[in-house]
Amino acid sequence: MGLIGAMQPGHEDRTDHVVAQLGDGEFATGAMSLVPPEVAADPARLRAMRDRIDDQQRQRRSDEREVEGIARASGMDTDNDDV
């Protein structure tokens, strides 16, 4: 999708971007991103991107547990069959 955006006027600088595998973290798996070639060639920058995604996923899961706990304490149904 990021490459499609490169075809829009003013975003031509994105046409050389590549898909980079960021790898797996503790909470995020199979992370990928569209990045400039110089970022794709820098393992430290890719690791930092993966770590940021992993931190966001960790926080999201923590927030979900908190909301489910509040729902249970309030007597709400916490079945997620329709999710």
C-alpha positions in Angstrom: 0.0 0.0 0.0 2.9 2.3 0.7 4.1 2.0 -2.9 0.7 2.9 -4.2 1.0 6.2 -2.2 4.3 6.8 -4.0 2.4 7.3 -7.2 0.6 10.4 -5.7 2.0 13.8 -6.6 4.5 15.0 -4.0 5.4 11.5 -2.8 7.7 10.4 -5.6 10.6 10.1 -3.1 8.9 6.9 -1.8 9.3 4.9 -5.1 12.7 3.5 -4.0 11.4 2.2 -0.7 11.7 -1.5 0.1 9.8 -3.9 2.3 11.9 -4.7 5.3 11.3 -7.7 7.6 11.6 -6.4 11.2 11.4 -9.8 12.8 9.7 -10.9 15.9 9.6 -9.3 19.3 8.1 -10.6 22.4 4.6 -9.3 21.6 4.7 -8.5 17.8 5.5 -11.2 15.3 6.1 -11.0 11.6 6.6 -7.2 11.7 7.3 -5.6 8.3 7.6 -2.0 7.1 8.2 0.0 4.0 11.4 1.9 4.5 14.1 3.7 2.4 17.0 1.5 1.3 19.4 3.1 3.8 17.1 2.1 6.7 16.7 -1.4 5.3 20.5 -1.8 5.4 20.8 -0.7 9.0 20.1 -3.5 11.5 20.1 -1.2 14.4 17.4 1.0 12.9 15.3 -2.0 11.9 15.6 -3.4 15.5 14.6 0.0 16.9 11.5 0.0 14.7 10.6 -3.5 15.7 11.1 -2.7 19.4 8.8 0.3 19.1 6.1 -1.9 17.5 6.7 -4.5 20.1 6.3 -1.9 22.9 3.0 -0.7 21.3 1.7 -4.2 21.1 2.7 -4.9 24.7 0.8 -1.8 25.8 -2.2 -2.7 23.7 -2.4 -6.1 25.3 -2.1 -4.6 28.7 -4.8 -2.2 28.0 -7.1 -5.0 26.7 -6.6 -7.0 29.9 -7.4 -3.9 32.0 -10.6 -3.2 30.1 -11.6 -6.8 30.3 -11.0 -6.7 34.1 -13.1 -3.6 34.5 -15.9 -5.2 32.4 -15.9 -8.4 34.5 -16.0 -6.3 37.7 -18.9 -4.4 36.3 -20.8 -7.7 35.5 -20.5 -7.3 31.7 -20.2 -10.2 29.4 -16.5 -10.5 28.3 -17.0 -13.2 25.6 -15.2 -12.0 22.5 -16.8 -14.5 20.1 -17.8 -11.8 17.6 -14.3 -10.2 17.5 
